Amino acid sequence: MAAAAELQGKYQKLAQEYSKLRAQNQVLKKGVVDEQANSASLKEQLKMKDQSLRKLQQEMDSLTFRNQQLAKRVELLQDELALSEARGKKNKKSAESSSQLSQEQKSVFSEDLQKKIEENERLHILFFEADEQHKLLEAELRTRLEVLETNAAQHQAVVDGLTRKYTDTIEKLQNDKAKLEIKSQTLEREAKDCRLRTEECQQQLKNLQAALGSRLEESLCIINEKVPFNDTRSNQYNALNVPLHNRRHQLKLRDLAGQALAFVQELVTALLNFHTYTEQKVQIFPIDSATDTISPLNQKFSQYLHENASYVRPLEEGMLHLFESITEDTVTVLETAVKLKAFSEHLASYLCFLRKILPYQLKSLEEECESSLCTAALRARNMELHRDMKRLTAVFEKLHTYVSLLALPSTKPEGLLRTNYNLVFTNIATSLHGFRDILKDISKHYSQKATLEQDVPTATQKLITTNDCILSSIVALTNGVGKIASFFSNNLDHFTASLSYGPRGGTEFISPVSAECMLLYKKKAVAYMKSLKKPCADSVPYEEALANRRVLLSSTESREGLAQQVQQSLEKIAKLEQEKEHWMLEAQLAKIKLEKENQKLKNSLSGHLTDTTQERSVLPNVAEQKKETTEKSLREPIKSTSLAPDVESREDLIKNHYMARIAELTSHLQLADSKSVHFHAECRALAKRLSLAEKSKESLTEELKLASQNISRLQDELMTTKRSYEDQLSMMSDHLCSMNETLTKQREEIDTLKMTSKGNSKKNKNR
């Protein structure tokens, strides 16, 4: 039907175009004929003008010939006049008579000559004007002739193209007509087949309705007898039902939580490095604490920065606890993610730390701008960092707000509606991208600041290395935040879809208490299914049971003791690592101080030696100068030699102190290593026992899974059979309706095709 309508529309459009082009063709033919007549008349005019031009040229030639004759005659007369004047001197009398005759002849000749000259000038003017008019007319006629020829060629090309187009359209229409006739025949056959099929489908529908009606009555009777209470009607009761366990969903969430944990660990290490190197930078610029006392503001700022690990490390621990809470057996949604609240609290404590150090950081930058070493460019970079630090704290405040909102469903579900989950996740993604942009700005501005600080005259190698370390930590922080932002935006749809599902038939968990009860019910159901599968154990003798109980108690006690020892050793290791970092920084500072003292000593000795050599006269040989300087240095007073023992004794004291401290720390580390090896051996023994227990647990879980699968399969089969019968009934009714509609449409298409074919045949006959 649609194809026939399209063909009819195409045919009507082609007919309209054909009529329009036919009218245009007649107009173009008239124009071509008129232009041809004009061109013929112009050609005749051109011939007439050529003839008149030839006549004028002939007259001009005759006149030029006549002028040449007259010019020759004038020359002859002038010669005769000259001869007559020469003869007139000899005889005056004869000259008087002849002069009268010559004057009369001259006057006649001059008059004739004047007339001929005037006539010649007039003919020259006429000839020139006629020639110019002829040239202009010829150029105009040539241009008009070229334009008319081009127009005639274009019109002829248009006429040829239209004739070709009309022939092509006529052939296409004839082919379409033949195709439509074939299609109408096939549609008539299909209509007959559809009628037969509809009759068969109606008969099958009647049979299925009768069978499904009987089954529906039986199932309703069973439901009324066996199901006294339907808890899915009430949301409060439905929230206590255990939802379907989606193992793939849980594994995906655990994988995502593992990736997030890795990213947070990178972020934590970058933040630790950034705060630690910032503390080191405050100690050495603009005033070095080794040579002079820094301002009280910077002292307080460095004291606060020294406490960064106690605020940053809990972020990693909170994320680790959240990752450990997501297992394969639990149901992970925002209502059951209780550990998210702890992570939000750790983030809040770090935000308080940032708010505490922000005014000191801003005042430190302002104090650096006020120092004499700060140039205008460096001051501009400091003010840019001033603004960036404010923006950084604001971004952390945003992130803490959104994370605390996500933690609300596990504590106060009325604080965040389920419809707003998607909005909160999208805002977190945008905040992370903004966090990355701010860190990029900080990296750019700090790199410019570091290059400017290198040009400061008091810049030391320690300042340059500290700036490089801060830049590397900022780059690591930028990369880590960029990874987190891309990870969160890529998995945004999964977070919004997976963290908001609930029991079947319900929209959500009513409260965290109901979610917790649901998890307890799930554990009880799993235990019950395990107990159903568990075979009855053989009876054990009383003495053997007592022995086993003692072994079990001793193993549990030893296990608990070992766990406590492992926890204590881990705490000691963490403390030792913190002390190690602190003493490494102290060692670096002491090394720098030692280098400075050595440099001062060398400078003082070299200055003293140069003063003594200047008192002596300068000898020409370099060898003799060296001898004199050595002799002079030996003869120096006791001032220069008294400095060296003090410096060496001070260096020995510092070295002995740090060597003793290092030996003490190494002894502590060796004790910790030996304890860890002992604990490792005990843990391996416990791990073997755990592996055996896990194997038995896996076998039991597999049996439980098989049982739960069989139960769910039977329930699904019941539901699917019921739904399949209902779907078949609806499908059959829909199919019958669609068949009737297709039959009516096909009939209408056949009628329209017949009408269009008749109209086309009539038009072709008329043509």
Steps between C-alpha positions, in 0.01 A plus 500: 500500500774742596703412187199562275434836668865599454493403132177691447651807667814471288288464186296812584816700567652387170182593313499848653865548412434378147218754450715782638797407281274468195371857549857623551606317182239684292611834639863413429415398141329836440802679642736302278293580189492872586872505562564324169289762315688781676833342410394472128394867490825603665697299242318684214575836664862396533514419126350841410750677718785303340381610152477866604845473655642361177346788301649753739838331475484520118410871516783552742745331267385716206530815709849411615600441138352839399680669790830351388445636144417845635806497723721420201338779302558746785866400510532562126335839532731593783801404287372709211445792736857477620632496140285797409627699795859426399437617142322816615816663622651519144212665325259689713268588227441155384474408864221748569286358221580143595451573872147610438432175320675294770312677777171425332605138455617484862176640628305243294725216608494608864122513501479155342758370740319648801172344392664162444670515841171585678317228316777254586482594871124460500526159334768392750275596792201319352707193431642493854155541657352231278786265580457550879125446481552189294747356751270567797202353324697197393624439861144532639360267241775245563438503879126466449557216258724316750248545782219374281701199389584406861135541605387286211752228593387508866134480401573211270689317779208556741255369242714191441534434875125535553423258217742246647351546849147455372591181317672363814202585723260335255710184501521500883125545532438214266734277701334609826163420355612150411648449849185625668286262301724211609492621860120526498478139388735384776307703761177336394659158550634604844155626597351160424770331710439743786131422502576131535751567778256721692243222498759257637617750767143563613449129549828470699405804708171343602676179604766690700241716675312192612820328627636812676166570662497157663863539618433849634215372714723226642785743579262748667363226720855397601601863576192561713559181696882516542581877518328652806705827508658706214775718646591671170195725522649699789829685449597459865462121486645476150816680617572201727494255208837385371559626141632280225872444539686647203848351520620676186386833642688438826820395320482809280455724805791333678720549193404868482564540874846343453580746221375789715719377790809499274422854380444624857833347607676691220317816608600449865870453416493811280334707775753377758791596274344838421448597866841363607695685229295815566611480864863466384456798265363719783811417705745625231329783307491800521704456821712191558445358848860372500646850487226717650174461692188486287188699582255375767236466229714261296595310815135441582429413136780240488381359834151446357640355177701250702168350619375424146542121522248471785237659274592357159565133589144440637363567149680189373387300804136605454507404132661166591224426752238589238667265250509218757130547578406430136506121465341250269241386757365840608250735337683827436277807474522845657272387785739214589831685434560587867878545451434794269411706810848436647668606175287817503614575857868452404449735204339753737803483734736559205282792390531648852878461467494689168286775651743523794812538280338721232535839681861420597577402141346820364680716757826319422462587132423862590805511727712360216367778273601763754862376521777690320591199284155485339479657154186626327465184288550276805244704691248448217559123508456497879166679470387247237591218741315696771180475294565136399531385863163655581345321202661171609343517846161591344517191274572275800200654677279413201629143489444457874142632464413251225671205672315577824175507299579152363561379857156621615292201372691267735424721805215743419312390185266800511802730441548386137223382270563223251409731211797723589764223484577570136536874565745442788716263291512743205596786734783287643625434145493872412674591828776248429555650154512847657750368759724378215483840324595683822799269550611568142491874572697448823761293312537768232526789746739314732730403212519869401564591865781239524675634188482853641635387839803343329600848381497639856861569609457315832356185336669180619511150358273382781234753396521383138469131595211577738316688223555207264361260762194720556441519124529122463253449788254748339532319164438166674200652677364635168541161331333320791202737507471475119485121524233519772294752296512290181429181698198658669357654181546174305318292766237763586213307342598182682513680837157658456343174380664249733502689832122547507334161448282340765260209558280371220183704459625781726663832420753527783607394848294688755778561751851381590345284773291314243808459279695358794211263580495393137869408518438301818213317333724425206765349726235293676362380168849398385561318826165326472571388145840371612342309786257339260785380283725398788491124571470370853845450655602177663513492878843562656623337822498722811875484566586582139256791504664641817845473340379673188342774710828563683691517171239735362514728803879507496505576127245779538692647796827483309331648198364791706840553661671495165247747362571736791875463449465569127291811576760626749785434257314687225452799730871493593598480132277800422660700782849401385417609144383838624817538710707387203347770278554759773864403557569486126383860474713589804799327337448700183485824695813405697682412180411839354620674816828304486553599138440864589749485790761337277438764235541780757824345628638466148405860419667632816821302435516601133441870590776492759743338255428759231565786748844361590602446138405859405750636757784327318634616167371310198766280340488411128512123543191315617705234681674756715162657588371160620810449718465841659128448571570164670784649706280792594217271603739313731621825654144628564393582855284262703163659399459298179614172658277541801183496282561158347504293827175664618328416173637147496397437860152632423476274194616200705239570766222526241621185323523302824156614609335402172697175473380401848146594410520302173639197684216520750242523223657207312488289815132585539441411136684168538286414802187590304620289204571200721159530662336536161679183375377311806150630449522416130578137579208480740275670248598247234395217731173678565458564128524125432225437751294779347548359151366164613206671664439710189501192280232341713317832497517517121365150462214587733432828318493317168246255636300791636514676164378188323209470742410870468527476123266202495250682720519819295478298179182328616349831606599662173351210303169546679503873434617464141231245415235727640640804322553310175136400485391855567749634245385248241140609544592866462730422206231303318245775545751763387599281206140466387447875523819566305397244235165668453669839471752368245216347295312828487818690414585253223154532353531878502845475337364270228215743430735797485742313276217411263388862492853628439562241226175602328591867525850435364360299209256782417778759513725290278214464248444875503872554439 
